[in-house]
C-alpha cells in the first residue's frame, strides 16, 4: 500500500488501578481492569480510541471526558474478546471509510480474539487488508507499541497520579479513567510520538 494514511496499526493495553500503588498515592479501586486501544496510521493520524470496561453492559456516561468518538465496550473482566473485536473492526471501517474503492491495511497481532470469521468477513467486504503478527511480539515488530503506547502508558500513569494529588481524600474510580485517557491521548497521540512508523 503506497498511501501511509491508509496503513494502520491497532494495539491495546490492559491496565489495572493497582499499578498506581507504585506511585506516590493509591487508588481505592485496586485491581479494576480497563483495556485501552488505539488505531494509528503510518502517517500519524489516529482513529478514536476504544476502551473496554469490566462490566456486563456498557454505560455511555463513562465516556463524558474521553477523547471525541471513543468507542466504549464492556466485558466482565475488561479483556478483548472476539465479539468485541468485531465492534473495533466496525469502528475502524467507519472512521477510515474503508470500501472496495477505498481500501485500508490493518496490522495487529494474531491473538485469538482478533481473528474471528466475522472480522475476516468484514475485512473482505470493506477491503481491509489484514497483516497479522505473532502473539505477544508486536512490541518488537510493530513500532506503534514502542513509539506510541510506551509514552501513552507513561502519560496515563502521570494523569492518574496528578488526578489523585489534585483530589486529596477522594477515591480514583473507574469513572475517572476516561479523563486520564484524554490527557494521555493529547500528549502521546499527537506530535512527536504519533509520527510515521
Helices and strands as residue ranges (DSSP letters): G 4-6, E 7-16, G 17-22, E 33-41, E 46-53, G 60-63, E 71-74, H 82-96, E 104-109, G 112-114, H 117-125, E 128-133, H 138-141, H 143-143, I 144-149, H 150-166, G 174-176, H 177-188, G 191-193
